[in-house]
Amino acid sequence: MALKIIWSELAESELDDIYEFYEKIASIKVAKKLVNAIINEPNKLIKTPEIGEKEPFLKHREIEYRYLVFRNYKLIYSVDYKKGCIKIADVFDTRQNPINLNRTK
């Protein structure tokens, strides 16, 4: 069974924030291109779900979180083989303090 990519509400909210920011400082075209690229980045996880490193700032959690880096963003995710999905939990701007990964927005 192929794994399916799903996005958490927090991750979707972060994508909206990224879009709005780049729409203001650059253009709609730039915002769309960046957000689409971020959305497509996790597709590589379908074949190799554990390619990302374990997220050290979330190692105290029960669920094991891993991450991919795309430009200035960490895509934090977990793999649930029983449910057949890869959940993108957060899109985190790496220019922030890493302690902010523990936020619940």
N, C-alpha and C positions, 0 to 999 in steps of 0.2 A: 504494500500500500504506500503510495506516494504521500509525503508530508505536505500539509497545506500551510501557507503563511496566513496568520491572522494578526491584526493590529489591535492593541489595547486602546481604550479611550484616551489614556494619557499620551500615548505615542501619536495618535491622530491629532490630539490637541496641539502637541508640539509641532507637527507638520503644518498645521494651520498657522501657528505663530511664525514659523520660518517663512511660509509663503507671504504672510502679511508684511513681515519685516523687509524682505527683498523686493516686494512689490512697491513699497514706499521709497527705499533707497536706490533701487535700480529700475526695474520695469516688470510688467506682467510676464513678459517673455522669459526674463532671467528667473523670476520666482517659479514659474511653471517648470522650467528646465531643471532647476535644482531639486524641487520637490519630487518630480518624476524620477530623477536619478536616485534619490534617497529611497523611494518606494521600490525601485527595481533592484537595488543592491542586495536585499536578502534572498533573491531568487537563487543565488548560488548555494544557499543553505539546503535547498531541497535535495541535492545530491550528496552534500557533505555537511550535515547539520552541526557537527562538532568542530568545524573549522575555526570558529572563533575562540579566543582565549577566555578563560574564566574571569569574570569581573571581580577583582579583589575587594572593591568597596561594598560588594553585596554578598560576600562569602559567608556572612553570618545568617543569611536567610535559609529557610528550609529548601526552597527551590534553587537549583543551580542555574545561575545566570552567566551567560557568555556575551561577547560583544564582537561586532565588526566595526571597523573605522572606515568612514567615508568622508573625505575632506575634513571638515572641522567637527564632524558628528560621530558619536558613538551610538550604534544601534544595539541596544541592550535586548537580549532575547533569551528565551528558555525553550527547551525541546520537550514535548510530551508525546512519547511514542505510543502510549496507550490510547490517547485521543487522536493521534495522527496529525499533530500540528506543531508548528513553530510559532510561538507567540512573541511578537515584537512588543516588548513591555515599555520601552522608552526610546526616544531619540534625544540624546543628550549632547549639548554643545560643549565641546572639550575645552573651550575658553573659559568655562565657569569653574568654580571651586568644586573639586571632585566630591566633597562632602555633600553637595547638593543632590547627589544621586539618591540619597535616602529620602528625598522629598516625596510627598504624596499628592501634590498639587490640588 
